[in-house]
Amino acid sequence: MPIGSSRGVRLLDNDYFDFEQPIIELEKRIEELSKFTSGKKIDIQEEIKRLETKIKRLKKEIYTNLTPWQRVKIARHPKRPGIMDYISRIFTNFIELHGDRTFSDDRAIVAGLAEFDSNSVVIIGHQKGKDAKENIACNFGMPHPEGYRKALRVMNLAEKFGKPILTFIDTPGAYPGIAAEERGQGEAIARNLLRLSRLKVPIIAILIGEGGSGGALAIGVGDKIIMLENAIYSVISPEGCAAILWKSNEKVEESANNLSLTAKDLLELEIIDDIIPEPLGGAHRDYDGMAQRLKKGIQTHLEEIRNVPIDELISNRYKKYRRMGRYIEE
């Protein structure tokens, strides 16, 4: 049985990563043994148990020693759970709100109201889609200006009614096309950054997959920033960095190693506040398990900031981001 075949998520051979090859070979061995002995009076339970133990050991060894580039691959896995997967598992009574009241509705941004532990919250996040059709409809999670203006409209509603905001970040970056630039992509991102810095409600930003450049930052300013173990967060993609610095795609791994884009790097740099561990093998192996871990993380951090006086909350938010810019001159 392939990894991840339970919990409603079946992974095919081409969904495995190259560094998981030893695991694939052992799982195929188990499958072959099961087929060979089917209908025969041959007891292979001890052999299967031995192979399964070896698989568990290999998984732990591989996934506790991942390189930054390997984590990039996991963050981009096509079956990695997205915002709608978490909404359906963590929240109740979700009501999606559409449109920016100016141009159109951008499906790359999901926004709406929901209940979390019987309390009302506002949810805003990137959406990539689960198949080719959805990917195209959601522009692969790359919002246009109207997406960010929809987010801004819902942020203002959250402040008006005093509801905490939870943002789910998962984007390669804001859409860089001509039409997006003509409609004010940079201005839309900048306005969101300004507004988020001053909103009079608690904000938790959650990195669930890719966190790319200004496209991520546009909904990424918060009182707490938490990050899934295999998510990434960077000013530029490894491919973009390699193209600019070395003019070669062969340097992507080196770029990833030097961008400090992993959760561990960002926690050490005090960019994020917490890391949410993923099930062994990545979030795409166990949707329900990952959702429960994330729910506990949200509960913990929301409890810390929910009752902080608003003036103190905004002051702390300002200081948090000022600390990120410190440097040392030698």
C-alpha positions as a Markdown table, in Angstrom:
| # | Residue | x | y | z |
|---|---|---|---|---|
| 1 | Met | 0.0 | 0.0 | 0.0 |
| 2 | Pro | 1.5 | 3.4 | -1.0 |
| 3 | Ile | 2.3 | 6.0 | 1.6 |
| 4 | Gly | -0.7 | 8.2 | 2.1 |
| 5 | Ser | -3.3 | 5.8 | 0.8 |
| 6 | Ser | -5.3 | 6.2 | 4.0 |
| 7 | Arg | -7.2 | 9.4 | 5.1 |
| 8 | Gly | -8.7 | 9.7 | 1.6 |
| 9 | Val | -5.5 | 10.7 | -0.1 |
| 10 | Arg | -4.0 | 8.1 | -2.5 |
| 11 | Leu | -0.5 | 8.8 | -3.8 |
| 12 | Leu | 0.7 | 7.2 | -7.0 |
| 13 | Asp | 4.4 | 6.4 | -7.8 |
| 14 | Asn | 4.8 | 9.7 | -9.7 |
| 15 | Asp | 3.8 | 11.6 | -6.5 |
| 16 | Tyr | 6.8 | 10.4 | -4.6 |
| 17 | Phe | 10.0 | 12.5 | -4.4 |
| 18 | Asp | 13.3 | 11.3 | -5.7 |
| 19 | Phe | 14.7 | 11.1 | -2.2 |
| 20 | Glu | 12.0 | 8.7 | -1.2 |
| 21 | Gln | 13.2 | 6.0 | -3.6 |
| 22 | Pro | 14.4 | 3.6 | -0.9 |
| 23 | Ile | 10.9 | 3.7 | 0.7 |
| 24 | Ile | 9.2 | 3.1 | -2.6 |
| 25 | Glu | 11.3 | 0.0 | -3.2 |
| 26 | Leu | 10.4 | -1.5 | 0.2 |
| 27 | Glu | 6.7 | -0.8 | -0.3 |
| 28 | Lys | 6.8 | -2.4 | -3.7 |
| 29 | Arg | 8.5 | -5.4 | -2.1 |
| 30 | Ile | 5.7 | -5.7 | 0.4 |
| 31 | Glu | 3.1 | -5.5 | -2.4 |
| 32 | Glu | 4.9 | -8.2 | -4.4 |
| 33 | Leu | 5.0 | -10.5 | -1.5 |
| 34 | Ser | 1.3 | -10.0 | -0.7 |
| 35 | Lys | 0.4 | -10.8 | -4.4 |
| 36 | Phe | 2.7 | -13.8 | -4.6 |
| 37 | Thr | 1.2 | -15.4 | -1.5 |
| 38 | Ser | -2.4 | -14.5 | -2.2 |
| 39 | Gly | -4.5 | -17.6 | -1.9 |
| 40 | Lys | -1.5 | -19.7 | -0.8 |
| 41 | Lys | -0.8 | -21.2 | 2.6 |
| 42 | Ile | 2.4 | -19.3 | 3.1 |
| 43 | Asp | 2.9 | -17.2 | 6.2 |
| 44 | Ile | 4.9 | -14.0 | 5.4 |
| 45 | Gln | 3.7 | -11.8 | 8.3 |
| 46 | Glu | 7.1 | -11.8 | 10.0 |
| 47 | Glu | 8.8 | -10.7 | 6.7 |
| 48 | Ile | 6.2 | -8.0 | 6.1 |
| 49 | Lys | 6.5 | -6.8 | 9.7 |
| 50 | Arg | 10.3 | -6.6 | 9.3 |
| 51 | Leu | 9.9 | -4.5 | 6.1 |
| 52 | Glu | 7.4 | -2.2 | 7.6 |
| 53 | Thr | 9.7 | -1.6 | 10.6 |
| 54 | Lys | 12.5 | -0.8 | 8.1 |
| 55 | Ile | 10.2 | 1.6 | 6.3 |
| 56 | Lys | 9.4 | 3.5 | 9.5 |
| 57 | Arg | 13.1 | 3.8 | 10.3 |
| 58 | Leu | 13.9 | 5.0 | 6.8 |
| 59 | Lys | 11.1 | 7.6 | 6.9 |
| 60 | Lys | 12.3 | 9.0 | 10.2 |
| 61 | Glu | 15.9 | 9.1 | 8.9 |
| 62 | Ile | 14.9 | 10.8 | 5.6 |
| 63 | Tyr | 12.5 | 13.3 | 7.0 |
| 64 | Thr | 14.6 | 14.5 | 9.9 |
| 65 | Asn | 17.5 | 15.3 | 7.6 |
| 66 | Leu | 15.8 | 17.1 | 4.7 |
| 67 | Thr | 17.8 | 19.7 | 2.8 |
| 68 | Pro | 16.2 | 23.2 | 2.1 |
| 69 | Trp | 15.6 | 22.2 | -1.6 |
| 70 | Gln | 13.8 | 19.0 | -0.5 |
| 71 | Arg | 11.6 | 21.0 | 1.7 |
| 72 | Val | 10.8 | 23.3 | -1.2 |
| 73 | Lys | 9.6 | 20.2 | -3.1 |
| 74 | Ile | 7.4 | 19.2 | -0.3 |
| 75 | Ala | 5.9 | 22.7 | 0.1 |
| 76 | Arg | 5.0 | 22.5 | -3.6 |
| 77 | His | 3.6 | 19.0 | -3.6 |
| 78 | Pro | 0.4 | 19.0 | -5.8 |
| 79 | Lys | -1.5 | 17.1 | -3.1 |
| 80 | Arg | -0.4 | 19.2 | -0.2 |
| 81 | Pro | -3.5 | 20.4 | 1.7 |
| 82 | Gly | -4.7 | 23.9 | 0.8 |
| 83 | Ile | -6.9 | 26.4 | 2.5 |
| 84 | Met | -10.2 | 24.7 | 1.7 |
| 85 | Asp | -8.9 | 21.4 | 3.2 |
| 86 | Tyr | -8.2 | 23.2 | 6.5 |
| 87 | Ile | -11.4 | 25.2 | 6.5 |
| 88 | Ser | -13.4 | 22.0 | 6.2 |
| 89 | Arg | -11.5 | 20.2 | 9.0 |
| 90 | Ile | -10.9 | 23.0 | 11.5 |
| 91 | Phe | -13.8 | 25.5 | 11.1 |
| 92 | Thr | -17.6 | 25.3 | 11.0 |
| 93 | Asn | -20.2 | 27.4 | 9.2 |
| 94 | Phe | -17.8 | 28.9 | 6.7 |
| 95 | Ile | -19.4 | 31.6 | 4.6 |
| 96 | Glu | -17.3 | 32.8 | 1.6 |
| 97 | Leu | -17.4 | 36.4 | 0.5 |
| 98 | His | -16.7 | 37.3 | -3.1 |
| 99 | Gly | -15.4 | 40.2 | -5.1 |
| 100 | Asp | -13.5 | 43.4 | -4.5 |
| 101 | Arg | -16.5 | 45.7 | -5.4 |
| 102 | Thr | -14.3 | 47.3 | -8.0 |
| 103 | Phe | -13.3 | 44.9 | -10.7 |
| 104 | Ser | -14.0 | 41.2 | -10.2 |
| 105 | Asp | -13.7 | 38.1 | -7.9 |
| 106 | Asp | -10.3 | 36.6 | -7.8 |
| 107 | Arg | -10.4 | 32.8 | -7.0 |
| 108 | Ala | -6.7 | 32.9 | -6.0 |
| 109 | Ile | -7.9 | 34.5 | -2.7 |
| 110 | Val | -10.5 | 32.9 | -0.5 |
| 111 | Ala | -12.1 | 35.1 | 2.1 |
| 112 | Gly | -15.0 | 34.7 | 4.5 |
| 113 | Leu | -16.4 | 34.2 | 7.9 |
| 114 | Ala | -16.4 | 31.1 | 10.0 |
| 115 | Glu | -16.6 | 29.7 | 13.5 |
| 116 | Phe | -13.6 | 28.4 | 15.4 |
| 117 | Asp | -14.2 | 26.9 | 18.8 |
| 118 | Ser | -17.7 | 28.5 | 18.8 |
| 119 | Asn | -16.2 | 31.9 | 18.2 |
| 120 | Ser | -16.5 | 34.0 | 15.0 |
| 121 | Val | -13.3 | 34.6 | 13.0 |
| 122 | Val | -12.4 | 35.9 | 9.6 |
| 123 | Ile | -10.4 | 33.8 | 7.2 |
| 124 | Ile | -8.3 | 35.0 | 4.3 |
| 125 | Gly | -5.9 | 32.9 | 2.2 |
| 126 | His | -4.4 | 31.8 | -1.0 |
| 127 | Gln | -5.9 | 29.0 | -3.1 |
| 128 | Lys | -4.0 | 27.1 | -5.7 |
| 129 | Gly | -6.5 | 24.4 | -6.8 |
| 130 | Lys | -6.3 | 20.6 | -6.8 |
| 131 | Asp | -6.3 | 19.7 | -10.5 |
| 132 | Ala | -5.5 | 21.4 | -13.8 |
| 133 | Lys | -8.9 | 23.0 | -14.2 |
| 134 | Glu | -8.8 | 24.4 | -10.6 |
| 135 | Asn | -5.2 | 25.5 | -11.0 |
| 136 | Ile | -6.1 | 27.6 | -14.1 |
| 137 | Ala | -9.2 | 29.0 | -12.4 |
| 138 | Cys | -7.1 | 30.0 | -9.3 |
| 139 | Asn | -4.2 | 31.1 | -11.5 |
| 140 | Phe | -2.0 | 28.6 | -9.6 |
| 141 | Gly | -2.5 | 30.7 | -6.4 |
| 142 | Met | -1.0 | 33.9 | -7.8 |
| 143 | Pro | -3.5 | 36.7 | -7.0 |
| 144 | His | -4.3 | 39.7 | -9.2 |
| 145 | Pro | -4.8 | 43.1 | -7.6 |
| 146 | Glu | -8.6 | 42.4 | -7.2 |
| 147 | Gly | -7.7 | 39.4 | -5.0 |
| 148 | Tyr | -5.8 | 41.6 | -2.6 |
| 149 | Arg | -8.5 | 44.2 | -2.7 |
| 150 | Lys | -11.0 | 41.5 | -1.8 |
| 151 | Ala | -8.8 | 40.6 | 1.1 |
| 152 | Leu | -8.6 | 44.3 | 2.1 |
| 153 | Arg | -12.4 | 44.6 | 2.0 |
| 154 | Val | -12.8 | 41.5 | 4.3 |
| 155 | Met | -10.1 | 42.8 | 6.6 |
| 156 | Asn | -12.1 | 46.0 | 7.1 |
| 157 | Leu | -15.2 | 44.0 | 7.9 |
| 158 | Ala | -13.2 | 42.0 | 10.5 |
| 159 | Glu | -12.2 | 45.3 | 12.2 |
| 160 | Lys | -15.7 | 46.7 | 12.0 |
| 161 | Phe | -17.2 | 43.7 | 13.8 |
| 162 | Gly | -14.2 | 43.1 | 16.1 |
| 163 | Lys | -13.4 | 39.6 | 14.7 |
| 164 | Pro | -9.9 | 38.0 | 14.8 |
| 165 | Ile | -8.3 | 37.4 | 11.4 |
| 166 | Leu | -6.5 | 34.2 | 10.3 |
| 167 | Thr | -4.6 | 34.3 | 7.1 |
| 168 | Phe | -3.4 | 31.2 | 5.2 |
| 169 | Ile | -0.4 | 31.8 | 3.0 |
| 170 | Asp | 0.4 | 29.5 | 0.0 |
| 171 | Thr | 1.5 | 31.3 | -3.1 |
| 172 | Pro | 4.5 | 31.4 | -5.4 |
| 173 | Gly | 4.0 | 35.2 | -5.5 |
| 174 | Ala | 1.6 | 37.8 | -6.8 |
| 175 | Tyr | 0.7 | 37.5 | -10.5 |
| 176 | Pro | 3.4 | 39.5 | -12.5 |
| 177 | Gly | 1.4 | 39.9 | -15.7 |
| 178 | Ile | 0.9 | 43.2 | -17.6 |
| 179 | Ala | -2.9 | 43.3 | -16.8 |
| 180 | Ala | -2.1 | 42.9 | -13.1 |
| 181 | Glu | 0.4 | 45.7 | -13.2 |
| 182 | Glu | -2.0 | 47.9 | -15.1 |
| 183 | Arg | -4.6 | 47.5 | -12.4 |
| 184 | Gly | -2.1 | 48.4 | -9.7 |
| 185 | Gln | -0.6 | 45.2 | -8.3 |
| 186 | Gly | 2.1 | 47.0 | -6.3 |
| 187 | Glu | -0.3 | 49.6 | -4.8 |
| 188 | Ala | -2.7 | 46.8 | -3.8 |
| 189 | Ile | 0.0 | 44.9 | -1.9 |
| 190 | Ala | 1.4 | 48.1 | -0.3 |
| 191 | Arg | -2.1 | 49.2 | 0.8 |
| 192 | Asn | -2.7 | 45.7 | 2.4 |
| 193 | Leu | 0.6 | 45.9 | 4.3 |
| 194 | Leu | -0.3 | 49.4 | 5.6 |
| 195 | Arg | -3.8 | 48.3 | 6.7 |
| 196 | Leu | -2.7 | 45.1 | 8.3 |
| 197 | Ser | -0.1 | 46.9 | 10.4 |
| 198 | Arg | -2.9 | 49.0 | 11.9 |
| 199 | Leu | -5.9 | 46.8 | 12.1 |
| 200 | Lys | -7.5 | 46.8 | 15.5 |
| 201 | Val | -8.1 | 43.1 | 15.8 |
| 202 | Pro | -5.8 | 40.1 | 16.5 |
| 203 | Ile | -4.1 | 38.6 | 13.4 |
| 204 | Ile | -2.5 | 35.3 | 13.0 |
| 205 | Ala | -0.6 | 34.6 | 9.7 |
| 206 | Ile | -0.2 | 30.9 | 8.9 |
| 207 | Leu | 2.3 | 29.6 | 6.3 |
| 208 | Ile | 0.9 | 26.4 | 5.0 |
| 209 | Gly | 2.9 | 25.9 | 1.7 |
| 210 | Glu | 4.8 | 28.4 | -0.3 |
| 211 | Gly | 5.3 | 31.9 | 0.9 |
| 212 | Gly | 6.6 | 33.8 | -2.0 |
| 213 | Ser | 7.7 | 37.5 | -2.0 |
| 214 | Gly | 5.2 | 40.4 | -1.8 |
| 215 | Gly | 2.4 | 38.1 | -2.8 |
| 216 | Ala | 2.7 | 36.3 | 0.5 |
| 217 | Leu | 3.4 | 39.5 | 2.5 |
| 218 | Ala | 0.2 | 41.1 | 1.3 |
| 219 | Ile | -1.7 | 38.9 | 3.8 |
| 220 | Gly | 1.2 | 38.1 | 6.0 |
| 221 | Val | 1.5 | 40.9 | 8.6 |
| 222 | Gly | 0.2 | 39.6 | 11.9 |
| 223 | Asp | 0.6 | 39.5 | 15.7 |
| 224 | Lys | 1.7 | 35.9 | 15.4 |
| 225 | Ile | 3.3 | 34.2 | 12.4 |
| 226 | Ile | 3.2 | 30.4 | 12.5 |
| 227 | Met | 4.6 | 28.0 | 9.9 |
| 228 | Leu | 4.1 | 24.4 | 9.0 |
| 229 | Glu | 7.3 | 22.4 | 9.3 |
| 230 | Asn | 7.8 | 21.9 | 5.6 |
| 231 | Ala | 6.5 | 25.2 | 4.4 |
| 232 | Ile | 8.8 | 27.8 | 2.9 |
| 233 | Tyr | 9.0 | 31.6 | 3.1 |
| 234 | Ser | 11.3 | 33.8 | 1.0 |
| 235 | Val | 11.8 | 37.0 | -0.8 |
| 236 | Ile | 12.3 | 35.1 | -4.0 |
| 237 | Ser | 12.0 | 31.5 | -5.3 |
| 238 | Pro | 15.2 | 29.4 | -5.5 |
| 239 | Glu | 14.8 | 29.4 | -9.3 |
| 240 | Gly | 14.4 | 33.1 | -9.5 |
| 241 | Cys | 17.5 | 33.6 | -7.3 |
| 242 | Ala | 19.6 | 31.2 | -9.4 |
| 243 | Ala | 18.5 | 33.0 | -12.6 |
| 244 | Ile | 19.5 | 36.4 | -11.2 |
| 245 | Leu | 22.7 | 35.5 | -9.5 |
| 246 | Trp | 24.1 | 32.7 | -11.6 |
| 247 | Lys | 21.9 | 32.9 | -14.8 |
| 248 | Ser | 21.6 | 29.1 | -14.4 |
| 249 | Asn | 18.9 | 26.8 | -13.2 |
| 250 | Glu | 21.6 | 24.3 | -12.1 |
| 251 | Lys | 22.1 | 26.5 | -9.0 |
| 252 | Val | 18.6 | 26.1 | -7.5 |
| 253 | Glu | 19.7 | 23.9 | -4.7 |
| 254 | Glu | 22.5 | 26.3 | -3.8 |
| 255 | Ser | 20.0 | 29.1 | -3.9 |
| 256 | Ala | 17.7 | 27.3 | -1.6 |
| 257 | Asn | 20.5 | 26.6 | 0.9 |
| 258 | Asn | 21.4 | 30.3 | 1.1 |
| 259 | Leu | 17.9 | 31.9 | 1.2 |
| 260 | Ser | 17.1 | 30.8 | 4.8 |
| 261 | Leu | 13.6 | 29.9 | 3.6 |
| 262 | Thr | 12.9 | 26.9 | 5.9 |
| 263 | Ala | 10.8 | 27.1 | 9.1 |
| 264 | Lys | 13.9 | 26.3 | 11.2 |
| 265 | Asp | 15.9 | 29.1 | 9.6 |
| 266 | Leu | 13.0 | 31.6 | 10.0 |
| 267 | Leu | 12.4 | 30.7 | 13.7 |
| 268 | Glu | 16.1 | 31.3 | 14.4 |
| 269 | Leu | 15.9 | 34.7 | 12.7 |
| 270 | Glu | 12.8 | 35.6 | 14.7 |
| 271 | Ile | 10.7 | 36.1 | 11.5 |
| 272 | Ile | 8.2 | 33.5 | 12.7 |
| 273 | Asp | 6.9 | 32.7 | 16.1 |
| 274 | Asp | 6.2 | 28.9 | 16.0 |
| 275 | Ile | 6.6 | 25.8 | 13.9 |
| 276 | Ile | 3.8 | 23.3 | 13.5 |
| 277 | Pro | 5.2 | 19.8 | 13.1 |
| 278 | Glu | 3.9 | 17.8 | 10.1 |
| 279 | Pro | 3.0 | 14.1 | 10.0 |
| 280 | Leu | 6.0 | 12.0 | 9.0 |
| 281 | Gly | 6.4 | 12.3 | 5.2 |
| 282 | Gly | 4.7 | 15.7 | 5.0 |
| 283 | Ala | 1.2 | 17.2 | 5.4 |
| 284 | His | 0.0 | 15.6 | 2.2 |
| 285 | Arg | 0.3 | 12.2 | 3.8 |
| 286 | Asp | -2.3 | 12.8 | 6.5 |
| 287 | Tyr | -4.8 | 15.7 | 6.0 |
| 288 | Asp | -6.8 | 15.0 | 9.2 |
| 289 | Gly | -3.7 | 14.6 | 11.3 |
| 290 | Met | -2.2 | 17.8 | 9.9 |
| 291 | Ala | -5.4 | 19.7 | 10.5 |
| 292 | Gln | -5.6 | 18.7 | 14.1 |
| 293 | Arg | -2.0 | 19.8 | 14.7 |
| 294 | Leu | -2.7 | 23.1 | 13.1 |
| 295 | Lys | -5.9 | 23.6 | 15.0 |
| 296 | Lys | -4.0 | 23.2 | 18.3 |
| 297 | Gly | -1.4 | 25.7 | 17.2 |
| 298 | Ile | -4.1 | 28.3 | 16.3 |
| 299 | Gln | -5.8 | 27.7 | 19.6 |
| 300 | Thr | -2.6 | 28.3 | 21.5 |
| 301 | His | -1.6 | 31.5 | 19.8 |
| 302 | Leu | -5.1 | 33.0 | 19.5 |
| 303 | Glu | -5.5 | 32.5 | 23.2 |
| 304 | Glu | -2.3 | 34.5 | 23.8 |
| 305 | Ile | -3.4 | 37.6 | 21.8 |
| 306 | Arg | -7.2 | 37.5 | 22.0 |
| 307 | Asn | -7.6 | 39.6 | 25.1 |
| 308 | Val | -4.6 | 41.9 | 24.7 |
| 309 | Pro | -5.7 | 45.6 | 24.8 |
| 310 | Ile | -5.9 | 46.9 | 21.2 |
| 311 | Asp | -3.4 | 49.7 | 21.7 |
| 312 | Glu | -0.9 | 47.3 | 23.2 |
| 313 | Leu | -1.6 | 44.8 | 20.4 |
| 314 | Ile | -0.8 | 47.3 | 17.7 |
| 315 | Ser | 2.3 | 48.6 | 19.5 |
| 316 | Asn | 3.6 | 45.0 | 19.9 |
| 317 | Arg | 2.9 | 44.4 | 16.2 |
| 318 | Tyr | 4.9 | 47.5 | 15.2 |
| 319 | Lys | 7.8 | 46.5 | 17.5 |
| 320 | Lys | 7.7 | 42.9 | 16.1 |
| 321 | Tyr | 8.4 | 44.1 | 12.6 |
| 322 | Arg | 10.9 | 46.7 | 13.6 |
| 323 | Arg | 13.0 | 44.0 | 15.3 |
| 324 | Met | 13.2 | 42.1 | 12.0 |
| 325 | Gly | 15.2 | 45.0 | 10.4 |
| 326 | Arg | 18.0 | 45.1 | 12.9 |
| 327 | Tyr | 21.5 | 44.5 | 11.8 |
| 328 | Ile | 25.1 | 44.7 | 13.1 |
| 329 | Glu | 27.9 | 46.8 | 11.7 |
| 330 | Glu | 31.4 | 45.6 | 12.1 |
